[in-house]
Amino acid sequence: MSLVIAFIIFIASMIFMLITGHSMVWALLIGLLLFTGIGLKQLMEKESLSAGKGIKELSSSSWGSIRDSLIVIEVMLIIGLITAAWRISGTITIFVYYGMKVIVPPLFLIIAFLLSCLLSYALGTSFGVAGTVGVIFMALARSGGVDPLLTAGVLMSGIYFGDRASPVSSSANMVAGITKTEILTNVKLMMKTGILPLAITFVAYCVLSVLNPISHVDSALMETFREEFTLSPWGFLPAILMLALPLLKVGVIWAILISVVASGVIAFAVEHIPVLEICKVLIFGYHPTGEGLSAILDGGGLVSMIEIVIILIISCAYSGIFNRTGMLEGLLSRITKCCRKIGRFATALILGLASSILFCNQTIATLMCNDLLTKPFLDTGGNQQELAIDIENSTIVVVGLVPWAIACSVPLTFFGVGYGALPWSCYLYLVPLCYLFTKKRWFADKAPGAAIPSGQ
């Protein structure tokens, strides 16, 4: 009963923080105190440990979970660097500039989708693309007479294409870390399982793009880009490096760092920005003085990722506490029965949606699903690789469809629209739906190192 009460208080605190606009860290700290207290009580009763010994056990278990996620934390911090580096070097600007130059009225929505897919894959961040390219396309849509809700839905699909499947995505690296699988193997499998939903999404947006053409392109915005940036073709280099190096088997972290260095060199040599200013931007983010550019390109930097890292650390501590105390063992047997009855992916999808609804956070929902599904998957004939892909095709995308979840509310806030955009976010619900009906038939073959066992 105490655990139920703790969850109710925890969820209430998260809702309160969302409504009042306070950091989710405070709600997570409240939950950490609650679950630590319950875990300590259980250890003292079941194992006759003293309070001091119990706290030491919980701390050790929590640190073990945090230690396992250090590589993900490292990637997140480096991603903070690259989101600023791409801004100051003009890489994001040149993609958008030339993207807008090739826009023809009937192709506006499909270009918005493809460009957001490309950049989200290169950056590995949904929020970063939503706050840059997304804001620009929304401005174009509003000035050109295209439905903002439709445009926002198209962009939601595009930004989560990369958030799910990019080798530099923090969520993809987190899933690889907690499931103890290889990120590049996961990416290959995500591409295979994502072909059908991506194709359907593309066709749907082609039709919608033709039916909803943009009336014109804002020339003033193009002129602002020309005034503030050199717009040299060298601006494409950091993105090319980011895309090409992982394919050449260069490690993800090294690929990001090389792209950051290339961005810095371009910012210095082409944009003529002093080295100290570049370093400052990498740490504190890019903050242009012009009002128009500030609304579009402001942000990024190492500091911008600090809160996300803190959230991940606290969430990992939760995992350690749950594992050490066995708090959720009563639920595991029911999940195992569910896996046998309706299939492993169907169970993962239900649990992922429930976790997203309850915890309002992609990171916590993912960690909870991993903790609750690992044993049931193994007990019913699955493996860690299958678990990783099932989480990627369920929790990682469906959280973007939960209105009060951060993964949904933040991008929609950037776009300046309400939840009416969600029905147009085709990719987010086509990924789990297509995989649900095709997994057993199309993805049951066991390939060395990348097996997805038969049975859903």
Helices and strands as residue ranges (DSSP letters): H 2-20, H 24-46, H 51-68, H 70-88, H 91-101, G 105-107, H 108-123, H 126-129, I 130-134, H 135-144, H 148-165, H 170-179, H 183-211, H 219-228, G 233-236, H 237-247, H 252-269, H 275-284, H 291-297, G 302-305, H 306-325, H 329-342, H 344-359, H 362-379, H 384-392, H 395-398, G 399-401, H 406-415, G 419-424, H 426-442
